[in-house]
């Protein structure tokens, strides 16, 4: 079962305190709350891995 949510309800990593830019060309985005760096935006990695939207979003 897949659930699709309205894109306006998705967390925006660029507005999250845990999001950071790594300046590494192979892994440019990072999430401090989950402790990883990735080529994709962290919310997409979380959704692809768990099927759920990020639960650790903290608005700046």
N, C-alpha and C positions, 0 to 999 in steps of 0.2 A: 504494500500500500504506500503510495507516494502522496505527500501533501504539498500542495503548492500554495504559498502565501503571497499576499499582495506585496509587490516590491517595495512599497512605501513603508511596510511594517518590518522590513529586514534591517538588522543593525548595520550601521555605516561605520566601517573600520576607521575611516579618516576622522570621525567624530568621537572615537573611543580613546580613553586615557591609556589603555593597554597596547595600542597600536604604535609601531615605530617603523621607520625606514632604516634598513641596515646598510645601505650603500655597497652591498655586495651584488654584483651583477647576476650571479646565479641564484641568489635568494634575497630579493630586494625588500620583502615585507616581513614583519615579525609581530608576534603577540607576546607581551610580557606575562599576561595572566596564564597562558597555556604553555609558555616556554618553548616556542618554536619559531623558525624562520622558514619562509616558503617563497616559491616563485609566484604563487597565486595569493590573492587577498585572503587573509586569515578566515573571514566568515565563510568563504567558499570552500576552504579546506575542511572546516568544521562541518559544514553541511554535507560535503561529499563523503566524509568519514562516518558521520553519525545519522544523517538524514534529518537532523534538527538544526534550527537556527542557533547561533551563539548565545549561550546563557550567561556569559561573563562580560557582556558589554557594559561599560561605565561611561556615561556621557561626560565629555570634557567640560 
